[in-house]
Amino acid sequence: MTVNGYIEQLPPTQREALQKLRELIQSQVPKAEETISYGMPAFKQNGILVYYAAFTNHMSLFVMPKVLDQVRPWLQGRSTTKSAIHFTESDPIPADIVTRCLALRLQEIEEKLAKKKSKK
């Protein structure tokens, strides 16, 4: 399956919501590659940045647990799991939260790469 195929098979309202999220992510990390991983669309750049997916009653943006812990104060009671932020068509994740998640994850990946290089 492709990312386009995943999105195209969704109901229209979820399709529109995930396409908007996809475009926002693309605008923030233009060098990131889109892929399907664990059956979900994902963006990767030296590692997975985020996943996103649609479910029966909500959609989720999957971020790493450390990232989610850092943005949790700005989520204003939004439903979450250990590594996902839930949203709906009528209550999308604010763009600044998505942008913050991406920046934090990129920083996390860069720090890991720097540690690997310093061990050599």
C-alpha positions, 0 to 999 in steps of 0.5 A: 500500500502507498500513502496515497492509497491509504488516504484514498480509502478513507471516508471523505471527512477523515481523508480531508483531515489526514491530507491537511495533516500530511500537507502540514508535516510536508511543509515543516519537514520538506526533506522527510520521506513518506512511507508506510510502516506498521500499516500506517503512513509515516514520515522519516528523516534519519529515523521515523519522525511521526506516524498518523492513522485513522480509526473508527471514531478518531485519528491519531498522530503518533509521536515518540513518548519523550516528545509527547511528554514534552508537548503534553502541557499544550494539549489542553486535556486532549485524549492521548496514549503513551505515544499518540495524540487523538483528534477528529475532523472537527477538532484537529491538532493545532498546527503549532503542536504538530510543528513542535512535535516535529522539531522535538523529534528532529532534535532527538534524532540529531542528538542520537546521531551525534552520540553515535559519531562521538563514539567512533 
